[in-house]
Amino acid sequence: MLVFLDSETTGLEVGDRICALGIVYENISHFELINPIKKIPPMASSIHHITNEMVKVAPAFEFSKSYPLLQELNTKENILVSHNAPFDVAMLQKEGVVWQGEIIDTLKCSKALMEDLAGYGLQFLRYECKLYRKEEELFEEYTITAMAHNALSDALHTKMLLEYLEDLECVEKLVEISQSRLLIKRLPFGKYAKKSIKSIALKDPKYLLWMVDGMMELDEDLRYSIDYYVRQLEL
């Protein structure tokens, strides 16, 4: 069974926690606000619109309805599907949920199967892949309102994105892609944004090495790609 999940959090740092979960599986949807036991900073609230007042009376994760539900769904037979799965999986691990089954990262699969797009965020792909054309009927079926950065809405858009990706590759291949290193060809940001990493390695390798050494939050696949192209120069 495929389990689609999205989390909203207090931020992106090591100490940040989940403040909302959206889960979709079969014909069932689940949404819950979670008390993260720490303040939600304004920057995070400006993205997902969850405030400290909203989670004040919400349960902590261990007392939530989401916790036993995830324990029930967390089997080796089920596949967790998420957009930027490593982030959501890491957030679940902080709450004591270590996913047992396979994982599909729709973000990594989109990058691997649809090269040179202007972006790969879930909302960008919602329009790039024209998912919006079919969303009204599906969202009505699940009685969900489409809303960017709402955990349940994003989980359902992840479901739609997976169906789009399944037209490009089978589920088994998507699992394989999600587990592998992705060689990114173009730098997604910075002063050389959208330029070939290979050409940057020839022109300004020090800049790439600075990114690897100085940006601790650098995406693992981007770090791998920079290392790959810089090492090619040494051969």
C-alpha positions as CSV (number, residue, x, y, z in Angstrom):
1,M,0.0,0.0,0.0
2,L,1.1,3.5,-0.8
3,V,1.1,6.0,2.2
4,F,1.4,9.6,1.2
5,L,2.7,11.9,3.9
6,D,3.5,15.6,4.4
7,S,4.7,17.4,7.5
8,E,4.7,21.0,8.5
9,T,7.4,22.0,11.0
10,T,8.7,24.7,13.2
11,G,11.7,25.1,10.9
12,L,14.5,23.3,9.1
13,E,17.1,23.0,11.8
14,V,18.1,20.0,13.9
15,G,16.0,21.1,16.9
16,D,12.8,21.7,14.9
17,R,9.8,19.5,15.3
18,I,6.5,18.6,13.5
19,C,3.5,20.9,14.1
20,A,1.1,19.3,11.6
21,L,0.8,16.0,9.7
22,G,-1.2,15.1,6.6
23,I,-1.6,11.4,5.6
24,V,-3.4,9.9,2.7
25,Y,-3.8,6.1,2.0
26,E,-6.3,4.2,0.0
27,N,-9.5,6.3,0.2
28,I,-8.7,7.7,3.7
29,S,-7.3,11.1,4.7
30,H,-5.9,12.2,8.0
31,F,-4.9,15.7,9.2
32,E,-3.8,16.7,12.7
33,L,-2.2,19.7,14.3
34,I,0.6,18.7,16.7
35,N,2.0,20.6,19.6
36,P,5.7,20.7,18.9
37,I,6.6,21.7,22.5
38,K,8.5,24.7,21.3
39,K,7.5,28.0,19.7
40,I,6.8,28.3,16.1
41,P,8.8,31.2,14.7
42,P,7.1,33.8,12.5
43,M,9.1,32.7,9.5
44,A,7.6,29.2,9.7
45,S,4.1,30.5,10.3
46,S,4.4,32.8,7.3
47,I,4.8,29.6,5.1
48,H,2.3,27.1,6.6
49,H,0.0,29.6,8.5
50,I,0.1,27.5,11.7
51,T,0.4,29.7,14.8
52,N,1.4,29.0,18.4
53,E,-2.2,29.7,19.4
54,M,-3.4,27.0,17.0
55,V,-1.2,24.3,18.5
56,K,-1.5,25.3,22.1
57,V,-4.3,22.9,22.8
58,A,-3.1,20.3,20.3
59,P,-1.6,17.0,21.6
60,A,2.1,16.4,21.6
61,F,3.1,13.8,19.0
62,E,3.2,10.9,21.5
63,F,-0.4,11.6,22.5
64,S,-1.7,12.3,19.0
65,K,-3.9,10.2,16.8
66,S,-1.2,10.4,14.2
67,Y,1.2,8.3,16.3
68,P,-0.8,5.1,16.6
69,L,-1.9,5.5,12.9
70,L,1.7,5.7,11.8
71,Q,2.5,2.7,13.9
72,E,-0.2,0.8,12.2
73,L,0.9,1.9,8.7
74,N,4.6,1.4,9.4
75,T,5.1,-2.1,7.9
76,K,7.7,-3.5,5.5
77,E,4.9,-4.0,2.9
78,N,3.9,-0.3,2.7
79,I,5.7,2.4,0.7
80,L,6.0,5.9,2.1
81,V,5.6,8.6,-0.5
82,S,6.7,12.2,0.2
83,H,8.0,15.2,-1.6
84,N,11.5,15.6,-0.1
85,A,11.2,12.3,1.8
86,P,14.5,12.5,3.6
87,F,13.2,15.6,5.5
88,D,9.9,14.1,6.5
89,V,11.5,10.8,7.4
90,A,14.1,12.6,9.6
91,M,11.2,14.5,11.3
92,L,9.3,11.3,12.0
93,Q,12.5,9.7,13.5
94,K,12.7,12.6,16.0
95,E,9.3,11.4,17.2
96,G,10.3,7.8,17.4
97,V,8.9,6.6,14.1
98,V,11.5,4.8,12.0
99,W,9.9,3.9,8.7
100,Q,10.2,0.1,8.0
101,G,9.1,-0.1,4.3
102,E,10.4,1.3,1.0
103,I,10.3,5.1,0.4
104,I,9.6,7.1,-2.8
105,D,10.8,10.7,-2.9
106,T,8.8,12.5,-5.5
107,L,11.2,15.4,-5.4
108,K,14.2,13.3,-6.3
109,C,12.2,11.3,-8.9
110,S,11.0,14.6,-10.5
111,K,14.5,15.9,-10.8
112,A,15.7,12.6,-12.3
113,L,12.9,12.1,-14.8
114,M,12.2,15.8,-15.8
115,E,15.5,17.5,-16.3
116,D,16.0,21.3,-16.7
117,L,12.7,22.5,-15.2
118,A,12.7,26.0,-13.7
119,G,11.9,24.5,-10.3
120,Y,10.9,21.3,-8.5
121,G,8.8,22.5,-5.6
122,L,5.5,20.7,-5.1
123,Q,3.4,23.8,-6.0
124,F,5.6,24.5,-9.1
125,L,5.1,20.9,-10.3
126,R,1.4,21.2,-9.6
127,Y,1.2,23.7,-12.5
128,E,4.2,22.4,-14.6
129,C,2.6,19.0,-14.8
130,K,-0.9,20.4,-15.0
131,L,-2.1,18.4,-12.0
132,Y,-4.6,21.2,-11.2
133,R,-6.7,20.1,-14.2
134,K,-7.7,17.0,-12.2
135,E,-7.5,18.2,-8.7
136,E,-11.0,19.5,-8.1
137,E,-12.7,16.1,-8.5
138,L,-10.0,14.2,-6.4
139,F,-10.0,16.8,-3.6
140,E,-13.8,16.7,-3.5
141,E,-13.6,12.9,-3.1
142,Y,-11.3,13.3,-0.1
143,T,-13.2,16.4,1.1
144,I,-10.0,18.4,1.1
145,T,-9.5,22.0,0.1
146,A,-6.5,22.6,-2.1
147,M,-4.1,24.9,-0.1
148,A,-0.4,25.3,-0.6
149,H,1.7,24.3,2.5
150,N,-1.3,22.6,4.2
151,A,0.0,19.1,5.2
152,L,-3.1,17.3,4.0
153,S,-3.4,19.2,0.7
154,D,0.3,18.7,0.0
155,A,0.0,15.0,0.7
156,L,-2.8,14.7,-1.8
157,H,-0.9,16.7,-4.4
158,T,2.0,14.3,-3.8
159,K,-0.4,11.5,-4.6
160,M,-1.3,13.2,-7.9
161,L,2.4,13.8,-8.7
162,L,3.2,10.2,-8.1
163,E,0.5,9.1,-10.6
164,Y,2.1,11.5,-13.1
165,L,5.5,10.0,-12.4
166,E,4.1,6.5,-12.8
167,D,3.5,7.3,-16.5
168,L,7.3,7.8,-16.8
169,E,8.6,4.9,-14.6
170,C,7.1,2.0,-12.6
171,V,6.9,2.1,-8.8
172,E,9.9,-0.2,-8.4
173,K,12.1,2.1,-10.5
174,L,10.8,5.1,-8.5
175,V,11.9,3.4,-5.3
176,E,15.3,2.7,-6.9
177,I,15.7,6.3,-8.0
178,S,14.8,7.5,-4.5
179,Q,17.5,5.3,-3.0
180,S,20.3,6.3,-5.4
181,R,22.5,9.3,-5.8
182,L,21.3,11.8,-8.4
183,L,23.8,13.5,-10.7
184,I,22.5,17.1,-11.0
185,K,23.8,18.8,-14.2
186,R,23.0,22.4,-13.5
187,L,23.5,24.6,-10.4
188,P,20.1,25.5,-9.0
189,F,21.1,28.7,-7.3
190,G,23.9,31.2,-6.6
191,K,25.8,33.4,-9.0
192,Y,26.0,30.6,-11.5
193,A,22.4,29.6,-11.2
194,K,21.2,27.4,-14.2
195,K,24.7,27.0,-15.5
196,S,26.3,23.6,-16.1
197,I,28.2,22.4,-13.0
198,K,30.7,20.8,-15.3
199,S,31.4,24.1,-17.0
200,I,31.6,25.9,-13.6
201,A,34.1,23.2,-12.4
202,L,36.3,24.2,-15.4
203,K,35.9,27.9,-14.9
204,D,35.6,28.5,-11.2
205,P,36.2,25.3,-9.2
206,K,37.0,27.3,-6.0
207,Y,33.4,28.5,-6.0
208,L,32.1,25.0,-6.0
209,L,34.5,23.9,-3.3
210,W,33.4,26.9,-1.2
211,M,29.8,25.7,-1.5
212,V,30.7,22.2,-0.4
213,D,32.8,23.3,2.5
214,G,30.8,26.3,3.6
215,M,27.1,25.3,3.1
216,M,26.3,22.6,5.7
217,E,22.6,22.5,4.6
218,L,23.6,21.7,1.0
219,D,21.4,19.1,-0.7
220,E,23.1,15.7,-0.6
221,D,22.6,15.1,-4.4
222,L,24.0,18.6,-5.2
223,R,27.0,17.9,-2.9
224,Y,27.6,14.6,-4.7
225,S,27.3,16.2,-8.1
226,I,29.8,19.0,-7.3
227,D,32.2,16.5,-5.9
228,Y,31.8,14.3,-9.1
229,Y,32.5,17.1,-11.5
230,V,35.4,18.6,-9.5
231,R,37.0,15.1,-9.2
232,Q,36.8,14.7,-13.0
233,L,39.2,17.6,-13.4
234,E,41.7,15.7,-11.2
235,L,41.7,12.6,-13.4
